[in-house]
Amino acid sequence: MPGKTISAYTNEETARLVEHLAKVEQRKPSQIAAAALALYARLPGEAHSTLRSLEMLGDAGEYDRMLREVTRAILEVGYHSSVRRMMPRLKQVYGTSLQTEDDIMAEAVRLTSRKVRKPNSARSRSETADAQQDAPQPRRRAR
């Protein structure tokens, strides 16, 4: 899709944040800026004016709270979107057996559990001796 170049001036801190994000996400700074502009441009006017008001008149705590709330909303929508996409396959695999959160947690535990070894106190002497024989021996420094 053909695009259009837009220039913007920003402070040093924001420029550093964009450069860092670009490195972390392996994207160009212009791609980070384009994504931010696309989101901002689609927000309603009330959000724009409130954001500008918080930037000018609010304190850092209010601005940070706004960032946390926006982050939470984005992550929640992403989570529900993932669940919606996975549901057909989950129903195919599990049928109707996962009805409650307890059912889901029990299945998660079952899928991630490993065979648990007995604690040392419950081992017999022969098991302990076998385990010690199989354990790697420390290397000694050559002199």
Disulfide bonds with the S-S distance in Angstrom:
none
